[in-house]
């Protein structure tokens, strides 16, 4: 399945694929890492859902030289 990059559907599909890969991993460290990647994809999906289409949010620049 091919979805538009950056859409909530895209990130949910990436999370699903990462979880599927993790389910086949024997190495616990590798499995944990893959599940963490899946969680990051899910966070990206939630952010994409919250952001109206066509609007680019500015980068989070917490380090402004203060």
For each residue, the residues with C-beta under 8 A, 3 or more apart:
1: 13
2:
3: 7 9 10 13
4: 7 9 10
5: 10
6: 10 11 48
7: 3 4 10 11 48
8: 11 12 45 46 48 49
9: 3 4 12 13 45
10: 3 4 5 6 7 13 14 45 48
11: 6 7 8 14 15 41 42 44 45 48
12: 8 9 15 16 41 42 45
13: 1 3 9 10 16 17
14: 10 11 17 18 38 41
15: 11 12 18 19 38 39 41 42 45
16: 12 13 19 20 38
17: 13 14 20 21
18: 14 15 21 22 34 35 37 38 41
19: 15 16 22 23 34 35 38
20: 16 17 23 24
21: 17 18 24 25 34
22: 18 19 25 31 34 35 38
23: 19 20
24: 20 21
25: 21 22 30 31 34
26: 31
27: 30 31
28: 31 32
29: 32 33
30: 25 27 33 34
31: 22 25 26 27 28 34 35
32: 28 29 35 36
33: 29 30 36 37
34: 18 19 21 22 25 30 31 37 38
35: 18 19 22 31 32 38 39
36: 32 33 39 40
37: 18 33 34 40 41
38: 14 15 16 18 19 22 34 35 41 42
39: 15 35 36 42 43
40: 36 37 43 44
41: 11 12 14 15 18 37 38 44 45
42: 11 12 15 38 39 45 46
43: 39 40 46 47
44: 11 40 41 47 48
45: 8 9 10 11 12 15 41 42 48 49
46: 8 42 43 49 50
47: 43 44 50 51
48: 6 7 8 10 11 44 45 51
49: 8 45 46
50: 46 47
51: 47 48 55 57
52: 55
53:
54:
55: 51 52
56:
57: 51
58: 61
59:
60:
61: 58 64
62:
63:
64: 61
65:
66:
